[in-house]
Amino acid sequence: MDTTPPLPIAEEFRTDMHAERNLSATQAHQVLLYCALDAACVPMGPNALQAIGRVAELDYATVETVIGWIKSAGTGRY
């Protein structure tokens, strides 16, 4: 069972994202991963974008763990 919290989409972006009200779990995971990587100042190349897409397909608990690793690496604390 996926426990991904719903992320609302601003009305002006819904058409571009082909979404109705909330993001799908995979889309929400992608947003969360992008935000975590951006906050950690990780550059986004083509391979990184592909990896984000693959990781985003995993369950929320796994994605949340990966985001925790990114945050820890960004602060230098492990």
N, C-alpha and C positions, 0 to 999 in steps of 0.2 A: 504494500500500500504506500502510495506516494504522499508524503506530508509536506510537500513544497507549499510555503505560504503564497497566496495569490498576490501578484504584483499588478496593480491597476495601470492602465495605459492612458496617457493623455489623449483626449479626443482627436487632436490634430495628427497624432502618430498612428492611429489605428489602421487607417487605410494603407499606409506605407508598410506596416508590419503584417498586414493581412490577418489582423486579430479583431475579435469582437469586443469583449469586455475585459478579460484578464488574459495574461500570457499563459501559454501552455507551460507545463513543468519544464520542458527542455528550454524554452525561450526564457523563462524566469531564471533557470540555472545559468544560461549564457550571460544574462544581465548581471547576476551576482558575481560571476567569474570575471567579467570585464571590469566591474567596479573594483574588485579586490586587486586585480593585476594593475589597474590604472593607479590605485592608491599606493601600490608598492613600486610604482615607476618602472614597471616591466614593459620593454618594447614589444610591440605587436607586429610580427612578421607573418608571412603566409603560413609557415609551419605552426606558429602559435595559434593563429586563428583556427586552423584545422584541429589542433589539440583541444582548444576550448569547445569546439563543436562536439567532439567525441566525449569529453568529460561531462559536458552538459547533458548527455543522454543517460548518464548514470542516475541512481536514486539520490534523493535529497541528502540523506545522511552522509553519503560518500562525497558529494559536492561540498557539503558544509565542512567536512574534514579537510578537503583540499584547500578550501578558502582559509581555514585555520592555519594550515601550513604556510600559505602565501603571506598571511598577516604576520606570522612568527618570523618568517624569513625577512620581511620588510622592516621589522623592528630589531633584527639581529639577536632576538631571544629565541632559544629552542627549547 
